[in-house]
Amino acid sequence: MRDEIELYRKAGVQPFGVNPASWEGHRKYAEKLKLPFPLLSDENREVAAAYGALKPGGGGIWRSVVLVGRDGTVRFAARGAPGAEESLASLKAGG
């Protein structure tokens, strides 16, 4: 996502990352990788569970991409690291 940030911005999408690390862990990680988007802490894994990214037993998180419209509707969801073209195509298909 970092390397495709301009594609997301041109589509009017504000990317952000979510994982169970603490805010301090996120700060260091974002600085190290020069991430151009915010990271949110999900220490209790509630967001991961809500979006189906929690691995069985709750011990891990599947890397996932989820696009949520302004109306709260999930427009795209996939595990792994689909590229911007694949995920943003859902916005074009949905109007």
N, C-alpha and C positions, 0 to 999 in steps of 0.2 A: 504494500500500500504506500509505503514511503516514497518509492520510486515512481509511482503513478499518481501522486497527489494532484497534479495539475489536471488530469482527466476527471478526477472526482470534483475538483473545484469548478471546472467548466460546466459540469452537470448540475451544479448547485447542491452538491452533497458535502456535508461536514463529517469527515471520518473521525473516529476516535477508537481507542483500544480499551478493552476491558479485560482485566484478569485479577486473580486473587492476591497479587502482591500488594504490599503496603504503599502508601503514597510516597514514602521516602525511597522505596525500591523503584517505583515508577520514575521518580525524578532522576535518579542516577542512570537508569536504563535509557530514558528519553535523551538525556544529555550525551551519553555514550554513542547512541545510534543517530543522533541529530534528527529525532522524529519531528515532523512538521504538523503533528496533530496531538491533541490531549490524550492522556491515559487516565482511565477511571479505575478505582480500586473496588473490587468485588470480594472482599475478604471472606464474607459468609457464603459466597458462591450462589447467591440468590438470583443474580442476573443470568449466570451460566445455566442454572436449572430452568429458568423461565424460557430461555431460548434453545433448550435442548442440547447444550454444549457440555453438560456435566457427564463425565464418564461414569459407568456403573460403579456403585460403591462410593461415589462422591470424591474419590481421591485425586482426580485429574480433570483437566478441561481439554476438550477437543478444540483445536484451532478452527475457527469458524468466521464466516463473513455474513453479516445480517444487515440489510438495508431496510430502514423503517421510514415510512413516509411521514409527512407532517401531521397526517391524520391518525398516526399510530398504527397503521396497517403495515405488516411485514410485506415488503415488496420483493425481497430476495433473501434466501438463506441457503448456505451450503457449508459443509465441513471442508476443511483444508484451506487452501489459499488461492481461490479463484482470482484471476486477474480482473482489472478494472473493466475491460471490454465485456467480459462475461457477466459480471454483476450489474454493470450499468445498463446492459441490454434489457434488463427487466423493467427499467424506468421507461425506455422507449416503447416496449411492448405494452406497458400498462397505460400509456398516454400521458 
